[in-house]
């Protein structure tokens, strides 16, 4: 009998092409470090708390996802505050 391989199995040439495409698209991404690190820090904190409460894989995934969502909300709120501070008109000089 012939051995049937999985549908999406690739050798190293396919992986090399995918890596080249990712590297060519990377300069177009406008990311700054807080955009990644704040949600990531909250995600790992949620992961640790969930694993302390219930050391299962399900708890780990839920803690990671919930922590990441909370971190994204915190980052979005801080970004919104910075944008509002920039848009406020400066008071006119008193003569």
Secondary structure, DSSP 4 states (H G I P E B T S, - for coil): -PPPPPTT---HHHHHHHHHHHHHHHTT----HHHHHHHHHHHHHHHHHHHHH--SHHHHHHHHHHHHHHHHHHHHHHHHHHHHHHHSPPPPPP-
